[in-house]
């Protein structure tokens, strides 16, 4: 037995000498430690290589496994957090229905009838912009129906915003049909003025204004895009500009009063309509509190038949309970259109109802429901997102 022991020790020493040459750094420490342990007779476990933690000769055969386990746990926790955030975000975003939302979510809808303002460089088609001259324009609206009109204005300013003299040498209204069709309508001259009359707000201020009235200017039977082309001269520097609007000759419905009711825990505004053209109507209105603070955007999007109809604008109960607006509430700036799918123009506008069109009664907030909005679609999404959370939780590795 002793002979076998010394033979094993000799073989280990020979192997150590070869390893010493091949790896003169960490390997030497390992071999010497193993030989010393074997020679002292401390057993097979003591013969395993050991070194001080962090030293060049340290070997931790479980480190890789622990690192992989920690990485898997970290990834699983991240997946679970993402799934929980998605569920919480969707639940929070759908407390209220699509048709009744806080106006803070739609800041561009607070003042829908404000003129559209824009700023452009003075330039001619195909030419570089004129340095130091910009055009400031306004346009009341883009979509027009029936007898509605659109006021437009234009002025020239320098880079510091100071008003510059401007001449409009030519202004004509033309149709802009499908490019595959020929335009058979002659241009209609449409003069601009700076005399404080008609569409012009102040005489002699350098802002030139005009009013486009398609039905009265030869386009009563036309449906499509109209273009108002201007040729400009700013102190000998020439440029061009075009206003565009979309016109539909028929008004599809007329308003017929407003009444209110509390239904299913919500405050409902019932807008009467006398419908000449049945179809899908899209209607929007703003709801302000008693101090005039914008509170909510209410919308209707549904089919209406011919004749006397009602469009329901719902101030959702939970929206009222959460927002706590001061009563009475004021319904204002109502707009709507009949949607024409798959054609141009894609809508025919109803007359605008600007300003307050209805003031509600005063209600205690307890009249309204605190329940979240429910629908088959919402519940389907909530269920699927909850399943994602459950799967991510089950995938968490054990400790």
C-alpha positions as CSV (number, residue, x, y, z in Angstrom):
1,X,0.0,0.0,0.0
2,X,2.8,2.4,0.9
3,X,4.5,1.6,-2.5
4,X,1.3,2.5,-4.3
5,X,1.0,5.8,-2.3
6,X,4.6,6.9,-3.2
7,X,4.0,5.9,-6.9
8,X,0.9,8.1,-7.0
9,X,2.8,10.9,-5.4
10,X,5.6,10.6,-8.0
11,X,3.1,10.7,-10.8
12,X,1.5,13.8,-9.4
13,X,4.9,15.5,-9.1
14,X,5.8,14.7,-12.7
15,X,2.4,16.1,-13.9
16,X,3.0,19.2,-11.8
17,X,6.4,19.7,-13.3
18,X,5.0,19.6,-16.8
19,X,2.1,22.0,-15.8
20,X,4.7,24.3,-14.1
21,X,6.4,24.8,-17.5
22,X,3.1,25.3,-19.3
23,X,1.5,27.7,-16.8
24,X,4.2,29.3,-14.6
25,X,1.8,31.6,-12.8
26,X,-1.5,30.3,-11.3
27,X,-0.7,26.6,-12.1
28,X,2.4,26.5,-9.9
29,X,0.4,27.6,-6.8
30,X,-2.3,25.0,-7.5
31,X,0.1,22.1,-8.0
32,X,2.2,22.9,-4.9
33,X,-0.9,23.2,-2.8
34,X,-2.2,19.8,-4.1
35,X,1.1,18.0,-3.5
36,X,1.4,19.4,0.0
37,X,-2.1,18.3,0.9
38,X,-1.5,14.8,-0.5
39,X,1.8,14.4,1.3
40,X,0.2,15.4,4.6
41,X,-2.4,12.6,4.2
42,X,-5.5,14.9,4.6
43,X,-7.6,13.0,2.1
44,X,-9.1,13.4,-1.4
45,X,-11.1,16.5,-0.5
46,X,-8.1,18.3,0.8
47,X,-6.3,17.6,-2.5
48,X,-8.7,19.9,-4.4
49,X,-7.1,23.2,-5.5
50,X,-7.8,26.1,-3.2
51,X,-6.5,29.6,-3.1
52,X,-7.4,32.9,-1.4
53,X,-10.6,34.6,-2.8
54,X,-9.7,37.1,-5.5
55,X,-6.2,35.6,-6.0
56,X,-4.9,34.6,-9.4
57,X,-5.2,31.0,-8.3
58,X,-8.7,31.1,-7.0
59,X,-11.2,28.6,-8.6
60,X,-15.0,28.8,-7.8
61,X,-16.7,26.2,-9.9
62,X,-20.2,27.4,-8.8
63,X,-19.7,31.1,-9.8
64,X,-20.8,30.6,-13.4
65,X,-23.9,28.7,-12.3
66,X,-24.8,31.4,-9.7
67,X,-24.2,34.2,-12.3
68,X,-26.6,32.5,-14.7
69,X,-29.2,31.9,-12.0
70,X,-29.0,35.6,-11.0
71,X,-29.3,36.7,-14.6
72,X,-32.3,34.5,-15.1
73,X,-33.9,35.9,-12.0
74,X,-33.3,39.4,-13.0
75,X,-34.7,38.9,-16.5
76,X,-37.8,37.2,-15.1
77,X,-38.4,40.0,-12.6
78,X,-38.1,42.6,-15.4
79,X,-40.6,40.6,-17.5
80,X,-43.0,40.6,-14.6
81,X,-42.6,44.3,-13.9
82,X,-43.2,45.1,-17.6
83,X,-46.4,42.9,-17.6
84,X,-47.6,44.6,-14.4
85,X,-47.0,48.0,-15.8
86,X,-48.8,47.2,-19.0
87,X,-51.8,46.0,-17.1
88,X,-51.9,49.0,-14.7
89,X,-51.4,51.5,-17.6
90,X,-54.2,50.0,-19.7
91,X,-56.6,49.8,-16.7
92,X,-55.8,53.5,-15.8
93,X,-56.2,54.7,-19.4
94,X,-59.6,53.0,-19.8
95,X,-61.3,54.1,-16.6
96,X,-63.5,56.3,-18.8
97,X,-64.9,55.5,-22.3
98,X,-63.4,56.8,-25.5
99,X,-66.3,59.2,-25.9
100,X,-65.8,61.0,-22.6
101,X,-62.2,62.0,-21.8
102,X,-60.5,64.7,-19.7
103,X,-59.8,67.7,-22.0
104,X,-56.2,67.7,-20.7
105,X,-55.7,64.7,-22.9
106,X,-56.6,66.7,-26.0
107,X,-55.1,70.2,-25.6
108,X,-55.6,70.9,-29.3
109,X,-59.3,70.5,-28.9
110,X,-59.8,73.2,-26.2
111,X,-60.4,76.0,-28.7
112,X,-61.5,74.3,-31.9
113,X,-62.8,77.4,-33.6
114,X,-59.7,79.5,-33.2
115,X,-58.2,80.6,-36.6
116,X,-55.5,78.4,-38.0
117,X,-52.3,80.5,-38.0
118,X,-49.1,79.7,-39.9
119,X,-45.7,81.2,-40.9
120,X,-44.0,80.7,-44.2
121,X,-41.0,82.2,-46.1
122,X,-41.8,84.4,-49.2
123,X,-40.9,82.4,-52.3
124,X,-41.8,81.6,-55.8
125,X,-42.4,78.1,-57.1
126,X,-39.1,76.5,-57.8
127,X,-37.1,79.3,-56.3
128,X,-35.2,79.8,-53.1
129,X,-36.9,81.6,-50.2
130,X,-36.5,85.4,-50.1
131,X,-34.1,86.3,-47.3
132,X,-35.6,88.3,-44.4
133,X,-39.3,88.2,-45.5
134,X,-41.9,85.8,-44.0
135,X,-45.6,85.5,-44.6
136,X,-48.0,85.3,-41.6
137,X,-51.4,83.8,-42.5
138,X,-54.7,82.9,-40.8
139,X,-57.6,80.8,-42.0
140,X,-60.8,80.3,-40.1
141,X,-61.3,76.7,-41.1
142,X,-60.5,74.0,-43.7
143,X,-63.8,72.1,-44.1
144,X,-66.8,74.0,-45.4
145,X,-70.3,73.0,-46.4
146,X,-73.3,74.7,-47.9
147,X,-73.4,78.5,-47.4
148,X,-70.5,78.6,-45.0
149,X,-67.7,81.0,-45.6
150,X,-64.0,81.2,-44.7
151,X,-62.1,84.3,-43.8
152,X,-58.4,84.3,-44.6
153,X,-55.6,86.9,-44.1
154,X,-51.9,87.4,-45.1
155,X,-49.2,89.8,-44.0
156,X,-45.4,90.2,-44.6
157,X,-43.0,90.6,-41.7
158,X,-39.2,90.7,-41.4
159,X,-37.1,88.4,-39.2
160,X,-37.8,90.5,-36.1
161,X,-41.6,90.3,-36.7
162,X,-42.0,93.9,-37.9
163,X,-44.7,94.4,-40.5
164,X,-43.5,95.0,-44.1
165,X,-45.5,96.5,-47.0
166,X,-47.1,93.9,-49.2
167,X,-49.0,94.0,-52.5
168,X,-51.3,91.2,-53.7
169,X,-51.0,91.5,-57.5
170,X,-53.3,88.6,-58.3
171,X,-55.7,86.4,-56.3
172,X,-58.0,83.8,-57.9
173,X,-60.1,80.9,-56.6
174,X,-59.8,77.6,-58.5
175,X,-60.9,74.0,-58.1
176,X,-58.2,71.4,-57.5
177,X,-59.8,68.2,-58.8
178,X,-58.5,64.7,-58.9
179,X,-55.3,65.0,-61.0
180,X,-56.7,62.4,-63.4
181,X,-59.6,64.7,-64.2
182,X,-59.5,68.0,-66.1
183,X,-60.6,71.2,-64.4
184,X,-63.3,72.8,-66.5
185,X,-64.0,75.8,-64.3
186,X,-62.5,79.2,-65.0
187,X,-60.6,80.9,-62.1
188,X,-62.7,83.3,-60.0
189,X,-61.1,86.6,-59.0
190,X,-61.2,87.1,-55.3
191,X,-59.9,90.5,-54.1
192,X,-58.2,91.1,-50.8
193,X,-58.5,94.4,-48.8
194,X,-56.9,96.2,-45.9
195,X,-59.7,98.7,-45.3
196,X,-61.3,97.4,-42.1
197,X,-64.4,96.2,-44.0
198,X,-65.8,92.6,-44.4
199,X,-63.3,90.0,-43.3
200,X,-60.6,92.7,-42.6
201,X,-60.4,93.6,-38.9
202,X,-58.4,96.8,-39.0
203,X,-57.8,99.3,-41.8
204,X,-54.2,100.0,-42.8
205,X,-52.4,97.6,-40.6
206,X,-50.7,95.7,-43.4
207,X,-52.9,92.6,-43.0
208,X,-54.8,91.8,-46.2
209,X,-58.0,89.8,-45.8
210,X,-60.7,88.2,-47.9
211,X,-63.7,85.9,-47.4
212,X,-64.1,82.8,-49.5
213,X,-67.8,81.9,-50.1
214,X,-67.8,78.9,-52.4
215,X,-71.6,78.7,-52.9
216,X,-71.7,82.3,-53.9
217,X,-68.5,82.3,-56.0
218,X,-69.4,79.7,-58.6
219,X,-68.8,76.5,-56.8
220,X,-72.3,75.7,-55.4
221,X,-72.4,72.3,-57.3
222,X,-68.7,71.4,-56.6
223,X,-67.4,69.0,-54.0
224,X,-63.7,68.8,-53.4
225,X,-60.6,70.9,-52.8
226,X,-60.6,74.6,-53.6
227,X,-57.4,76.6,-53.9
228,X,-57.0,80.4,-53.4
229,X,-53.8,81.3,-55.4
230,X,-52.0,84.6,-54.6
231,X,-49.2,86.4,-56.4
232,X,-47.3,88.7,-54.1
233,X,-44.9,91.6,-54.3
234,X,-42.9,92.7,-51.3
235,X,-40.9,95.8,-52.3
236,X,-40.0,94.3,-55.7
237,X,-39.4,90.8,-54.3
238,X,-42.0,88.4,-55.7
239,X,-43.6,85.3,-54.2
240,X,-46.6,83.0,-54.3
241,X,-48.9,81.5,-51.8
242,X,-52.0,79.3,-51.8
243,X,-54.8,78.8,-49.2
244,X,-56.7,75.5,-49.5
245,X,-60.1,74.4,-48.2
246,X,-62.4,71.4,-48.7
247,X,-65.9,72.1,-49.8
248,X,-69.1,70.0,-49.8
249,X,-72.2,71.7,-51.2
250,X,-74.8,70.0,-49.0
251,X,-75.4,70.4,-45.3
252,X,-76.4,66.9,-44.2
253,X,-78.3,67.8,-41.0
254,X,-79.5,70.7,-38.8
255,X,-79.4,71.1,-35.0
256,X,-82.6,70.9,-33.1
257,X,-82.0,71.8,-29.5
258,X,-80.3,70.2,-26.4
259,X,-81.7,68.6,-23.3
260,X,-80.1,66.7,-20.5
261,X,-80.8,63.6,-18.3
262,X,-79.0,61.5,-15.7
263,X,-78.8,58.0,-17.1
264,X,-77.0,55.0,-15.7
265,X,-75.0,57.2,-13.3
266,X,-73.8,59.6,-16.0
267,X,-74.9,63.1,-17.2
268,X,-76.2,62.8,-20.7
269,X,-76.6,65.7,-23.2
270,X,-79.1,64.8,-25.9
271,X,-78.5,66.8,-29.0
272,X,-81.5,67.0,-31.3
273,X,-80.9,66.8,-35.1
274,X,-83.0,66.9,-38.2
275,X,-81.2,64.6,-40.5
276,X,-81.4,65.0,-44.3
277,X,-78.7,62.5,-45.1
278,X,-78.6,59.3,-43.0
279,X,-75.2,57.8,-42.2
280,X,-72.3,57.9,-39.7
281,X,-72.1,61.2,-37.8
282,X,-69.1,62.3,-35.8
283,X,-69.9,65.1,-33.2
284,X,-67.6,66.7,-30.6
285,X,-68.3,69.2,-27.8
286,X,-66.4,70.7,-24.9
287,X,-67.6,70.7,-21.3
288,X,-66.5,73.5,-19.0
289,X,-67.1,73.9,-15.3
290,X,-69.0,76.8,-13.6
291,X,-65.8,79.0,-13.6
292,X,-65.3,78.4,-17.4
293,X,-62.4,76.0,-16.9
294,X,-62.3,73.4,-19.7
295,X,-63.1,70.0,-18.2
296,X,-63.9,67.3,-20.7
297,X,-64.2,66.4,-24.4
298,X,-67.4,64.6,-25.3
299,X,-67.9,62.8,-28.6
300,X,-70.5,60.9,-30.5
301,X,-69.7,58.5,-33.4
302,X,-72.6,56.4,-34.6
303,X,-75.2,55.9,-37.3
304,X,-78.2,58.2,-37.5
305,X,-81.3,57.6,-39.7
306,X,-83.3,60.2,-41.5
307,X,-85.6,62.7,-39.8
308,X,-85.7,63.6,-36.1
309,X,-82.7,62.0,-34.3
310,X,-80.7,62.4,-31.1
311,X,-77.0,62.2,-30.6
312,X,-75.9,61.3,-27.0
313,X,-73.0,63.1,-25.5
314,X,-72.2,61.3,-22.2
315,X,-70.3,63.0,-19.3
316,X,-69.3,59.7,-17.7
317,X,-70.1,59.3,-14.0
318,X,-66.6,58.4,-12.8
319,X,-65.1,61.2,-14.9
320,X,-67.3,63.6,-13.0
321,X,-66.6,62.0,-9.6
322,X,-62.9,62.0,-10.2
323,X,-62.6,65.5,-11.7
324,X,-65.1,67.1,-9.3
325,X,-66.1,70.0,-11.6
326,X,-68.1,72.9,-10.2
327,X,-71.7,72.9,-11.4
328,X,-73.5,74.0,-13.4
329,X,-71.5,72.6,-16.4
330,X,-71.5,74.4,-19.8
331,X,-71.6,72.6,-23.1
332,X,-69.9,74.7,-25.8
333,X,-68.3,74.7,-29.2
334,X,-70.2,71.9,-30.8
335,X,-69.1,70.6,-34.2
336,X,-70.0,67.7,-36.3
337,X,-70.0,66.1,-39.8
338,X,-71.4,63.3,-41.8
339,X,-68.6,60.8,-42.7
340,X,-68.3,59.8,-46.3
341,X,-66.0,56.7,-46.3
342,X,-63.7,56.0,-49.3
343,X,-64.3,59.3,-51.2
344,X,-63.2,62.9,-51.3
345,X,-64.2,65.0,-49.7
346,X,-64.6,62.5,-46.8
347,X,-67.1,64.6,-44.9
348,X,-70.0,67.2,-45.0
349,X,-70.0,69.6,-42.2
350,X,-72.9,70.5,-39.9
351,X,-73.2,74.2,-38.9
352,X,-70.8,75.2,-36.1
353,X,-72.4,75.9,-32.7
354,X,-69.9,78.4,-31.2
355,X,-69.9,79.4,-27.5
356,X,-72.1,78.0,-24.8
357,X,-75.0,76.0,-26.3
358,X,-76.4,74.5,-23.0
359,X,-76.0,75.0,-19.3
360,X,-76.7,72.0,-17.0
361,X,-78.6,71.9,-13.8
362,X,-76.7,71.7,-10.5
363,X,-76.2,68.2,-9.2
364,X,-74.5,66.7,-6.2
365,X,-71.6,64.5,-7.2
366,X,-73.2,61.6,-5.4
367,X,-75.8,61.4,-8.2
368,X,-73.1,59.9,-10.4
369,X,-71.5,56.5,-10.4
370,X,-67.9,55.8,-9.3
371,X,-67.8,52.6,-11.5
372,X,-65.2,52.2,-14.1
373,X,-66.2,52.0,-17.7
374,X,-66.9,48.4,-18.8
375,X,-67.1,46.9,-22.3
376,X,-66.5,43.5,-23.9
377,X,-63.4,44.8,-25.6
378,X,-61.9,46.3,-22.5
379,X,-62.5,43.2,-20.5
380,X,-60.9,41.1,-23.2
381,X,-57.7,43.2,-23.1
382,X,-57.7,43.2,-19.2
383,X,-57.9,39.4,-19.2
384,X,-55.1,39.0,-21.7
385,X,-52.9,41.4,-19.9
386,X,-53.6,39.6,-16.6
387,X,-52.6,36.3,-18.2
388,X,-49.3,37.9,-19.2
389,X,-48.7,38.9,-15.6
390,X,-49.6,35.4,-14.4
391,X,-47.3,33.8,-16.9
392,X,-44.4,36.1,-15.9
393,X,-45.0,35.4,-12.2
394,X,-45.0,31.6,-12.7
395,X,-41.7,31.9,-14.7
396,X,-39.9,33.4,-11.7
397,X,-37.1,31.0,-10.7
398,X,-37.0,29.7,-7.1
399,X,-34.6,31.0,-4.5
